[in-house]
């Protein structure tokens, strides 16, 4: 799959400059890596929003900074606490032959194929691992179409543990999901609840009269 490309420009690293950038619909960001000096940069807000519709922290991309291109991963996204819009980004430049430690999301699919009496309790949505840039992946997908009540999935059950290109740092015992039986609420249950409520009300009235 072809990697996305974002265009960026160098900027001054100051609060006043950042405020002006946001007024100009640009997002302040920083680019860093073990083989480069940190660079204060900015990106067009519309381009950033378009990219983030299908990407997330841990996604890899090409970043063009004033004509010089870097292979990077998106390390952090800061959003405004009220409006929710993007106010800052962190990018880490990658170097061939040097492993990078990343946290990528786990996406669970197949909900539409579940039996009606099954509920999936999702307990963990990400995994931390180390990998060379050439083998970097953006996410892991888990299919739950054929699960049964009582099934569980932990980090140790993921196929990525059998791939020598990856070193997994997340605890192997960490649960990703458990499969539970849905509680069916019947009319009999409702009548029992109403009877219990009536009994409690009667007892409270009797105590008050005494």
DRENVOTI-927917 format. One record per residue: residue number from 1; x, y, z of N, C-alpha, C in turn. Coordinates in pm, 1 decimal, always signed. Example, Ala and Ser with C-alpha at 12.3 -4.5 7.8 and 13.67 -1.06 7.14 Angstrom:
2
> i  neast  nnorth  nup  caeast  canorth  caup  ceast  cnorth  cup
> 1  +1319.0  -569.0  +780.0  +1230.0  -450.0  +780.0  +1320.0  -330.0  +780.0
> 2  +1285.0  -225.0  +708.0  +1367.0  -106.0  +714.0  +1290.0  +3.0  +787.0
END
This chain:
210
> i  neast  nnorth  nup  caeast  canorth  caup  ceast  cnorth  cup
> 1  +83.9  -119.2  +0.0  +0.0  +0.0  +0.0  +87.8  +124.8  +0.0
> 2  +53.0  +219.8  -83.9  +130.7  +342.8  -94.8  +114.6  +427.4  +31.0
> 3  +226.9  +477.2  +82.8  +222.4  +559.7  +203.6  +170.1  +699.0  +172.8
> 4  +101.3  +755.6  +270.3  +51.3  +892.3  +257.5  +168.0  +990.3  +260.6
> 5  +145.6  +1106.1  +202.5  +246.2  +1212.3  +202.1  +183.8  +1340.8  +254.6
> 6  +250.4  +1399.7  +354.1  +209.2  +1529.4  +406.2  +320.3  +1630.4  +381.0
> 7  +281.4  +1754.0  +350.6  +377.3  +1861.3  +325.8  +384.6  +1952.5  +447.0
> 8  +506.0  +1987.3  +486.4  +526.4  +2072.3  +603.8  +628.9  +2180.0  +572.8
> 9  +626.6  +2283.8  +658.1  +723.5  +2393.8  +645.0  +788.3  +2419.1  +779.8
> 10  +913.9  +2462.3  +779.0  +980.9  +2499.7  +902.4  +913.1  +2622.2  +962.3
> 11  +916.7  +2634.3  +1094.8  +852.4  +2746.1  +1163.4  +937.1  +2788.2  +1281.1
> 12  +901.0  +2902.8  +1338.7  +962.5  +2947.4  +1462.6  +895.4  +2876.3  +1579.6
> 13  +975.8  +2832.1  +1675.1  +922.0  +2759.5  +1790.6  +889.4  +2856.8  +1901.8
> 14  +775.9  +2926.0  +1890.0  +732.9  +3019.8  +1994.2  +581.9  +3015.4  +2007.1
> 15  +533.6  +3049.3  +2127.7  +389.3  +3045.6  +2152.9  +314.7  +3143.3  +2065.0
> 16  +367.9  +3264.0  +2049.2  +300.8  +3364.8  +1967.5  +293.4  +3320.6  +1821.7
> 17  +401.7  +3257.3  +1775.1  +402.7  +3208.1  +1637.6  +300.0  +3096.9  +1619.8
> 18  +288.7  +3009.6  +1720.3  +190.7  +2901.7  +1714.1  +48.8  +2955.5  +1706.7
> 19  +19.7  +3058.5  +1784.5  -113.7  +3118.6  +1781.9  -145.0  +3176.7  +1645.4
> 20  -47.1  +3239.9  +1583.3  -68.1  +3296.2  +1450.5  -86.5  +3185.5  +1347.3
> 21  -10.9  +3078.1  +1363.0  -24.7  +2965.2  +1270.9  -167.0  +2910.6  +1273.2
> 22  -222.3  +2896.6  +1392.0  -357.4  +2842.2  +1403.8  -459.4  +2936.2  +1341.9
> 23  -436.6  +3065.8  +1353.6  -524.9  +3162.2  +1287.5  -515.6  +3148.6  +1136.4
> 24  -397.1  +3108.8  +1088.2  -375.6  +3089.6  +944.6  -412.7  +2948.7  +899.2
> 25  -482.5  +2874.9  +987.3  -527.1  +2737.7  +958.3  -409.5  +2643.8  +930.3
> 26  -306.1  +2658.0  +1013.3  -192.9  +2566.8  +1007.9  -172.7  +2504.6  +1146.7
> 27  -121.7  +2382.8  +1149.2  -104.2  +2308.2  +1274.2  +43.5  +2303.4  +1311.2
> 28  +82.4  +2355.0  +1428.0  +221.8  +2342.5  +1473.4  +255.8  +2195.5  +1497.3
> 29  +380.8  +2160.4  +1471.8  +424.4  +2022.7  +1492.2  +573.8  +2021.5  +1517.8
> 30  +623.8  +1904.2  +1557.7  +767.5  +1887.9  +1577.1  +809.0  +1756.8  +1512.0
> 31  +926.1  +1758.7  +1449.8  +985.0  +1640.4  +1388.1  +1117.1  +1611.0  +1458.9
> 32  +1136.3  +1487.1  +1503.0  +1259.4  +1452.1  +1572.3  +1298.5  +1309.1  +1536.1
> 33  +1420.4  +1272.5  +1568.5  +1469.4  +1137.8  +1542.7  +1610.8  +1124.5  +1593.8
> 34  +1658.0  +1001.8  +1605.6  +1791.3  +978.8  +1660.7  +1901.4  +1031.3  +1569.1
> 35  +1870.5  +1047.5  +1440.7  +1971.9  +1087.8  +1343.4  +1953.5  +1229.3  +1291.5
> 36  +1857.3  +1303.4  +1346.5  +1834.7  +1441.9  +1302.4  +1813.0  +1531.5  +1423.2
> 37  +1837.4  +1660.1  +1405.5  +1806.2  +1757.6  +1508.9  +1655.7  +1784.5  +1508.6
> 38  +1596.1  +1808.9  +1625.4  +1453.2  +1840.7  +1629.8  +1421.0  +1962.3  +1543.0
> 39  +1309.6  +1955.0  +1472.4  +1268.1  +2063.5  +1384.4  +1125.4  +2107.0  +1416.7
> 40  +1107.1  +2236.8  +1437.2  +972.7  +2291.6  +1454.7  +913.6  +2313.9  +1316.3
> 41  +797.3  +2254.1  +1290.3  +735.4  +2260.9  +1158.1  +587.1  +2293.7  +1171.9
> 42  +522.4  +2316.4  +1058.8  +377.3  +2336.7  +1058.2  +319.1  +2272.1  +933.3
> 43  +190.5  +2234.3  +942.4  +120.5  +2169.7  +832.1  -15.1  +2234.2  +812.6
> 44  -67.9  +2228.0  +691.8  -199.8  +2282.3  +664.3  -308.3  +2204.8  +737.3
> 45  -399.4  +2275.6  +802.5  -503.6  +2211.9  +882.2  -591.8  +2120.3  +797.7
> 46  -631.0  +2164.6  +679.9  -718.7  +2082.7  +595.2  -650.2  +1952.7  +555.0
> 47  -520.5  +1962.1  +522.8  -445.2  +1842.6  +484.3  -433.0  +1746.5  +601.9
> 48  -411.6  +1801.9  +721.1  -400.8  +1719.2  +841.5  -533.3  +1648.0  +870.2
> 49  -642.7  +1722.1  +865.9  -774.1  +1662.8  +893.5  -807.0  +1551.8  +795.4
> 50  -772.9  +1572.7  +669.7  -797.7  +1470.2  +567.6  -716.0  +1344.9  +597.4
> 51  -590.6  +1364.2  +637.0  -504.4  +1250.0  +667.1  -555.5  +1172.7  +788.6
> 52  -600.9  +1243.0  +890.8  -642.5  +1178.7  +1015.2  -775.8  +1104.9  +1003.8
> 53  -849.2  +1125.0  +895.6  -974.1  +1050.0  +878.5  -947.9  +900.0  +868.2
> 54  -830.4  +863.3  +816.4  -800.1  +721.6  +802.2  -671.6  +679.3  +870.0
> 55  -616.1  +766.1  +954.4  -488.9  +735.9  +1019.1  -497.1  +769.2  +1167.7
> 56  -393.0  +734.0  +1241.6  -395.9  +744.7  +1386.7  -253.4  +746.2  +1438.7
> 57  -239.1  +764.6  +1570.4  -107.2  +755.9  +1632.2  -48.6  +618.1  +1603.2
> 58  +75.5  +615.8  +1555.0  +138.7  +490.6  +1516.6  +140.7  +468.0  +1366.7
> 59  +63.2  +548.3  +1291.9  +61.3  +535.0  +1145.9  +190.5  +588.9  +1086.7
> 60  +235.8  +526.7  +978.8  +356.9  +571.3  +910.7  +320.1  +650.3  +785.8
> 61  +408.4  +739.5  +745.5  +384.1  +824.6  +629.4  +514.6  +888.0  +584.8
> 62  +510.2  +951.9  +469.6  +622.2  +1033.4  +422.9  +591.4  +1179.2  +455.3
> 63  +689.6  +1248.8  +508.5  +673.6  +1389.0  +546.0  +773.5  +1473.0  +468.6
> 64  +722.7  +1564.9  +388.1  +807.1  +1654.0  +308.8  +819.9  +1787.4  +381.3
> 65  +942.6  +1818.5  +425.0  +967.7  +1943.5  +496.9  +1053.7  +2034.2  +408.6
> 66  +988.6  +2130.9  +347.4  +1057.9  +2226.4  +259.6  +1147.6  +2155.8  +157.9
> 67  +1094.3  +2049.3  +97.8  +1166.5  +1980.4  -8.3  +1247.1  +1859.7  +35.2
> 68  +1265.3  +1839.7  +165.9  +1338.7  +1722.8  +213.8  +1240.1  +1622.6  +271.8
> 69  +1245.2  +1499.9  +223.1  +1145.4  +1400.3  +260.2  +1198.5  +1304.7  +366.7
> 70  +1110.8  +1274.2  +463.1  +1143.4  +1182.8  +572.4  +1036.5  +1074.0  +580.1
> 71  +1081.1  +953.3  +616.2  +988.4  +845.1  +648.8  +964.7  +853.4  +799.1
> 72  +839.3  +875.0  +840.6  +809.8  +903.9  +980.7  +690.7  +823.0  +1029.7
> 73  +674.3  +823.9  +1162.0  +550.2  +776.2  +1221.7  +489.9  +890.6  +1302.2
> 74  +359.6  +891.2  +1308.5  +287.6  +989.8  +1388.9  +290.8  +941.9  +1534.2
> 75  +361.6  +1014.2  +1621.0  +381.4  +971.3  +1759.2  +278.6  +1026.2  +1856.7
> 76  +223.4  +1143.5  +1826.4  +130.0  +1202.5  +1922.4  +41.1  +1305.2  +1854.1
> 77  -81.8  +1313.6  +1901.0  -178.4  +1414.0  +1854.1  -233.0  +1486.2  +1976.0
> 78  -225.6  +1618.1  +1975.8  -285.4  +1697.4  +2083.0  -409.0  +1768.0  +2028.3
> 79  -518.7  +1754.1  +2101.0  -644.2  +1816.6  +2060.9  -684.5  +1924.3  +2160.2
> 80  -758.7  +2023.4  +2111.6  -809.9  +2127.2  +2200.6  -908.1  +2063.6  +2298.9
> 81  -897.0  +2094.2  +2429.2  -980.5  +2028.4  +2529.7  -1129.5  +2056.2  +2515.7
> 82  -1167.0  +2165.1  +2450.3  -1308.8  +2200.0  +2435.8  -1357.7  +2174.5  +2293.3
> 83  -1287.3  +2234.7  +2196.6  -1332.3  +2223.9  +2057.2  -1298.8  +2087.9  +1995.9
> 84  -1191.5  +2023.4  +2044.0  -1154.7  +1893.0  +1991.8  -1069.2  +1895.7  +1867.1
> 85  -1042.9  +2015.0  +1810.6  -963.5  +2022.0  +1689.2  -815.3  +2000.0  +1720.3
> 86  -739.0  +1958.7  +1619.0  -597.0  +1928.4  +1634.3  -518.2  +2056.9  +1656.4
> 87  -435.0  +2060.4  +1761.9  -356.7  +2180.9  +1789.9  -205.5  +2154.5  +1785.8
> 88  -163.4  +2027.0  +1782.7  -19.9  +1998.7  +1773.6  +0.6  +1852.3  +1736.2
> 89  +110.2  +1826.3  +1661.4  +144.5  +1690.8  +1620.0  +291.9  +1663.6  +1648.9
> 90  +323.7  +1537.8  +1677.9  +462.0  +1493.8  +1693.8  +491.1  +1386.4  +1589.5
> 91  +603.0  +1401.2  +1518.6  +646.3  +1301.8  +1420.7  +785.7  +1252.1  +1458.0
> 92  +807.6  +1121.5  +1444.8  +940.7  +1064.9  +1467.2  +996.2  +1014.9  +1334.2
> 93  +1112.6  +1067.2  +1296.5  +1178.0  +1023.9  +1173.7  +1243.7  +888.2  +1195.4
> 94  +1227.0  +797.4  +1100.2  +1280.4  +662.5  +1110.6  +1405.2  +647.4  +1025.6
> 95  +1490.8  +556.4  +1067.5  +1614.4  +531.3  +995.6  +1625.4  +382.7  +965.1
> 96  +1657.6  +350.2  +840.5  +1670.3  +210.6  +800.3  +1770.8  +139.3  +890.1
> 97  +1733.1  +19.8  +935.7  +1822.4  -58.5  +1019.7  +1811.5  -29.2  +1167.5
> 98  +1733.6  +71.2  +1204.8  +1716.9  +107.6  +1346.0  +1573.4  +78.6  +1388.7
> 99  +1556.9  -9.9  +1487.1  +1422.9  -45.3  +1532.4  +1354.7  +73.2  +1599.8
> 100  +1223.5  +76.5  +1588.1  +1143.5  +181.3  +1650.8  +1041.4  +114.6  +1742.2
> 101  +1019.7  +174.3  +1856.7  +920.3  +122.6  +1951.9  +791.5  +202.0  +1933.5
> 102  +684.0  +131.3  +1902.3  +558.1  +198.1  +1870.1  +442.4  +131.6  +1943.9
> 103  +336.1  +207.2  +1958.4  +209.0  +154.8  +2008.8  +107.1  +166.3  +1896.7
> 104  +50.9  +53.2  +1855.2  -44.6  +54.1  +1744.5  -179.8  +1.9  +1793.2
> 105  -287.6  +43.2  +1728.6  -421.3  +0.2  +1772.3  -454.4  -141.8  +1728.7
> 106  -543.5  -204.1  +1804.2  -601.8  -333.6  +1769.1  -747.2  -309.4  +1731.7
> 107  -784.1  -342.9  +1608.9  -920.6  -323.8  +1561.6  -993.4  -458.6  +1560.9
> 108  -1110.6  -462.3  +1621.9  -1191.4  -583.6  +1627.6  -1302.2  -574.6  +1523.9
> 109  -1309.1  -672.9  +1434.8  -1409.9  -675.1  +1329.1  -1496.0  -800.8  +1341.3
> 110  -1607.9  -800.3  +1269.0  -1696.1  -917.1  +1267.0  -1814.2  -907.4  +1359.7
> 111  -1839.1  -789.8  +1416.4  -1952.6  -773.4  +1508.8  -2085.7  -809.5  +1442.7
> 112  -2099.7  -780.6  +1313.9  -2226.3  -805.6  +1244.0  -2255.7  -954.6  +1229.9
> 113  -2155.9  -1040.0  +1247.1  -2174.3  -1184.4  +1231.1  -2195.4  -1257.1  +1362.6
> 114  -2198.3  -1184.6  +1472.5  -2214.5  -1247.9  +1603.2  -2355.6  -1300.7  +1623.5
> 115  -2366.5  -1408.9  +1703.0  -2498.2  -1457.9  +1741.5  -2565.3  -1355.5  +1833.3
> 116  -2697.4  -1358.4  +1836.6  -2770.9  -1257.2  +1912.9  -2747.4  -1266.4  +2062.8
> 117  -2710.0  -1384.9  +2112.8  -2693.7  -1401.3  +2257.4  -2549.6  -1378.8  +2302.8
> 118  -2467.4  -1314.2  +2217.9  -2326.2  -1293.9  +2250.5  -2293.5  -1145.4  +2265.4
> 119  -2215.2  -1115.2  +2366.7  -2164.9  -979.8  +2388.2  -2012.0  -986.1  +2396.4
> 120  -1946.4  -894.6  +2326.7  -1801.1  -885.7  +2331.1  -1761.3  -773.4  +2426.7
> 121  -1684.7  -808.5  +2528.0  -1632.2  -707.7  +2619.2  -1488.2  -677.3  +2578.1
> 122  -1468.0  -560.4  +2518.0  -1336.0  -521.3  +2470.7  -1257.0  -461.3  +2586.8
> 123  -1140.3  -517.9  +2615.0  -1063.0  -479.6  +2732.4  -934.1  -405.7  +2699.1
> 124  -882.6  -425.7  +2578.3  -758.6  -359.2  +2539.8  -761.8  -330.0  +2391.5
> 125  -722.9  -209.6  +2352.8  -735.6  -169.1  +2213.0  -602.1  -135.0  +2147.5
> 126  -488.9  -169.8  +2212.7  -359.8  -136.9  +2153.6  -252.2  -233.1  +2201.0
> 127  -140.6  -233.6  +2129.0  -28.6  -320.2  +2162.0  +100.8  -244.8  +2137.0
> 128  +199.6  -265.8  +2223.9  +328.2  -198.9  +2209.5  +431.3  -299.0  +2157.9
> 129  +507.2  -256.6  +2058.1  +605.4  -346.8  +1999.0  +723.6  -269.4  +1942.2
> 130  +828.7  -344.5  +1907.3  +948.5  -288.1  +1846.0  +969.3  -355.6  +1711.3
> 131  +1006.1  -276.5  +1609.3  +1015.2  -329.4  +1474.1  +1104.4  -240.5  +1388.2
> 132  +1167.0  -299.0  +1288.0  +1242.0  -220.3  +1190.8  +1144.4  -144.2  +1101.5
> 133  +1181.8  -25.7  +1054.4  +1092.9  +52.6  +968.8  +1041.7  -24.6  +847.1
> 134  +1123.3  -113.9  +793.4  +1082.6  -188.1  +673.5  +968.9  -285.4  +699.8
> 135  +946.1  -321.0  +826.6  +838.3  -414.3  +861.0  +727.1  -347.0  +941.8
> 136  +731.1  -217.6  +949.2  +634.7  -143.7  +1030.7  +492.1  -164.2  +980.2
> 137  +400.5  -187.0  +1074.4  +258.0  -197.3  +1042.4  +182.3  -90.6  +1120.5
> 138  +64.4  -51.9  +1070.2  -11.6  +55.6  +1133.7  -110.3  +4.6  +1237.6
> 139  -152.4  -121.7  +1226.3  -254.4  -173.0  +1317.5  -261.7  -324.9  +1307.6
> 140  -336.7  -385.2  +1399.2  -366.7  -528.6  +1397.5  -517.8  -544.5  +1396.0
> 141  -567.5  -633.2  +1311.1  -711.0  -658.5  +1301.0  -743.3  -798.0  +1352.2
> 142  -844.8  -807.8  +1436.7  -887.8  -934.6  +1494.7  -1032.8  -959.7  +1454.5
> 143  -1060.3  -1077.2  +1397.6  -1196.2  -1112.8  +1352.8  -1265.2  -1195.5  +1460.9
> 144  -1385.4  -1155.2  +1500.8  -1459.4  -1225.1  +1606.0  -1584.0  -1295.2  +1552.1
> 145  -1589.8  -1317.0  +1422.1  -1710.0  -1372.5  +1359.1  -1750.8  -1507.9  +1417.7
> 146  -1654.0  -1592.1  +1456.4  -1686.2  -1729.3  +1496.8  -1664.1  -1756.4  +1645.0
> 147  -1663.2  -1652.8  +1727.6  -1638.3  -1675.0  +1870.8  -1761.1  -1734.9  +1938.6
> 148  -1735.7  -1798.3  +2052.9  -1841.6  -1857.7  +2134.3  -1833.4  -1802.8  +2276.0
> 149  -1944.1  -1815.0  +2349.4  -1947.7  -1768.6  +2488.2  -1837.6  -1837.5  +2568.0
> 150  -1761.3  -1758.9  +2643.1  -1651.8  -1811.3  +2722.5  -1515.7  -1795.3  +2657.1
> 151  -1514.0  -1764.4  +2527.8  -1386.2  -1743.3  +2459.6  -1319.1  -1615.7  +2509.2
> 152  -1186.8  -1616.7  +2508.4  -1109.1  -1497.0  +2540.1  -993.1  -1487.1  +2442.1
> 153  -939.0  -1367.6  +2428.9  -819.8  -1347.0  +2346.5  -724.6  -1258.1  +2424.1
> 154  -601.2  -1303.0  +2436.8  -498.9  -1225.0  +2505.5  -388.4  -1188.4  +2408.1
> 155  -297.8  -1103.2  +2451.9  -186.7  -1060.4  +2367.1  -105.6  -1180.4  +2318.5
> 156  -89.1  -1279.9  +2403.7  -10.2  -1397.5  +2366.9  -73.4  -1479.3  +2255.4
> 157  -203.8  -1459.7  +2231.3  -274.0  -1535.0  +2126.6  -259.3  -1472.4  +1988.7
> 158  -206.9  -1352.0  +1980.3  -195.9  -1282.8  +1851.9  -86.5  -1345.1  +1765.9
> 159  -113.4  -1354.6  +1636.6  -18.0  -1414.2  +1542.7  +114.8  -1338.5  +1537.6
> 160  +111.1  -1211.0  +1571.8  +232.2  -1129.1  +1562.5  +343.0  -1181.9  +1653.4
> 161  +305.9  -1258.4  +1757.6  +406.3  -1316.3  +1846.7  +492.9  -1420.3  +1776.1
> 162  +443.1  -1475.8  +1666.4  +516.5  -1578.2  +1592.5  +599.3  -1520.5  +1478.7
> 163  +597.6  -1389.0  +1465.5  +673.4  -1322.5  +1358.8  +803.4  -1267.8  +1417.1
> 164  +916.3  -1319.9  +1369.4  +1046.3  -1280.7  +1424.5  +1081.3  -1135.3  +1397.5
> 165  +1005.5  -1068.8  +1310.6  +1032.9  -928.3  +1280.3  +983.3  -834.9  +1390.4
> 166  +902.4  -888.4  +1482.9  +842.0  -804.3  +1585.9  +882.3  -851.7  +1724.8
> 167  +906.7  -755.2  +1811.7  +927.6  -782.1  +1954.1  +813.7  -715.2  +2030.3
> 168  +731.0  -795.4  +2093.6  +612.2  -743.8  +2162.7  +646.6  -711.2  +2307.4
> 169  +612.7  -590.0  +2350.9  +640.1  -545.7  +2487.0  +516.9  -552.4  +2577.5
> 170  +398.5  -552.9  +2519.8  +277.8  -562.6  +2601.9  +275.5  -696.1  +2674.8
> 171  +218.4  -697.9  +2794.1  +211.2  -820.1  +2873.9  +135.6  -928.7  +2798.5
> 172  +192.1  -1049.8  +2787.5  +124.5  -1157.6  +2714.1  -8.5  -1197.8  +2775.7
> 173  -25.9  -1172.2  +2905.3  -150.1  -1209.5  +2973.8  -259.9  -1103.4  +2960.0
> 174  -226.9  -992.0  +2899.8  -324.0  -883.5  +2887.9  -438.3  -924.4  +2795.2
> 175  -560.7  -920.2  +2846.1  -676.6  -961.0  +2766.8  -717.1  -852.9  +2667.4
> 176  -750.8  -897.7  +2548.0  -800.2  -806.9  +2444.4  -952.7  -805.7  +2446.1
> 177  -1012.1  -924.5  +2459.9  -1158.0  -930.2  +2473.6  -1198.7  -1059.2  +2544.3
> 178  -1320.3  -1057.4  +2598.0  -1384.8  -1177.7  +2649.0  -1522.5  -1185.7  +2585.1
> 179  -1573.3  -1307.1  +2571.4  -1704.3  -1328.3  +2509.3  -1803.0  -1368.6  +2617.7
> 180  -1910.7  -1292.5  +2630.1  -2008.4  -1314.6  +2736.0  -2145.9  -1342.2  +2675.7
> 181  -2229.9  -1405.9  +2756.3  -2366.4  -1432.9  +2714.3  -2454.3  -1313.0  +2747.8
> 182  -2532.6  -1270.9  +2651.6  -2621.3  -1156.3  +2672.9  -2730.7  -1193.2  +2772.2
> 183  -2764.6  -1101.1  +2860.5  -2872.4  -1121.8  +2955.8  -3005.2  -1086.4  +2889.5
> 184  -3092.7  -1185.2  +2880.4  -3223.0  -1163.2  +2818.2  -3323.2  -1126.1  +2926.2
> 185  -3385.2  -1010.2  +2911.5  -3479.9  -959.8  +3011.3  -3621.1  -994.5  +2965.9
> 186  -3690.8  -1084.4  +3037.3  -3823.3  -1131.8  +2997.8  -3932.8  -1060.0  +3075.6
> 187  -4056.8  -1085.2  +3032.8  -4171.3  -1025.9  +3102.3  -4180.9  -1079.4  +3244.8
> 188  -4142.3  -1207.0  +3264.3  -4144.6  -1265.4  +3398.6  -4048.1  -1193.3  +3491.5
> 189  -3931.7  -1158.1  +3436.8  -3834.4  -1083.1  +3516.3  -3892.3  -948.6  +3556.2
> 190  -3962.2  -884.7  +3459.9  -4020.1  -753.3  +3487.7  -4127.3  -762.6  +3594.1
> 191  -4211.0  -868.8  +3586.2  -4315.4  -886.5  +3685.9  -4255.1  -912.8  +3823.6
> 192  -4145.1  -989.4  +3827.9  -4078.5  -1018.3  +3955.2  -4023.0  -890.6  +4016.4
> 193  -3965.2  -804.5  +3929.9  -3911.0  -678.3  +3978.5  -4022.0  -590.0  +4033.5
> 194  -4136.6  -586.0  +3962.2  -4248.5  -504.3  +4007.8  -4302.1  -556.1  +4141.6
> 195  -4308.2  -689.2  +4155.9  -4355.5  -747.6  +4281.1  -4260.5  -713.5  +4395.4
> 196  -4130.8  -718.4  +4368.2  -4032.4  -685.6  +4470.7  -4044.1  -539.5  +4511.2
> 197  -4065.2  -449.7  +4411.5  -4079.7  -308.1  +4441.0  -4202.7  -283.5  +4525.7
> 198  -4312.3  -355.2  +4493.3  -4437.5  -338.3  +4568.2  -4419.2  -384.6  +4712.5
> 199  -4348.2  -497.8  +4729.9  -4323.7  -549.8  +4863.9  -4241.5  -451.9  +4946.4
> 200  -4137.2  -395.0  +4882.4  -4052.5  -299.8  +4954.7  -4132.0  -177.8  +4996.2
> 201  -4220.2  -130.1  +4904.9  -4300.3  -11.4  +4935.1  -4395.5  -38.8  +5050.8
> 202  -4457.3  -159.2  +5049.1  -4552.1  -196.4  +5155.7  -4481.7  -203.3  +5290.5
> 203  -4363.1  -263.9  +5293.7  -4289.5  -275.7  +5417.7  -4247.8  -139.6  +5471.7
> 204  -4207.0  -47.8  +5380.1  -4166.6  +85.8  +5423.5  -4285.5  +161.3  +5481.7
> 205  -4405.5  +142.0  +5420.8  -4527.6  +208.6  +5469.8  -4563.0  +157.6  +5608.3
> 206  -4551.9  +24.8  +5627.5  -4586.6  -36.2  +5755.2  -4491.3  +14.5  +5865.3
> 207  -4364.5  +25.3  +5833.3  -4268.2  +73.7  +5931.0  -4297.5  +217.1  +5969.8
> 208  -4340.0  +298.5  +5871.5  -4369.9  +440.0  +5897.3  -4491.1  +454.1  +5988.9
> 209  -4593.6  +371.0  +5965.8  -4715.1  +376.8  +6046.0  -4687.4  +336.8  +6190.7
> 210  -4594.7  +237.4  +6207.8  -4559.2  +197.4  +6342.3  -4487.1  +308.8  +6417.7
END
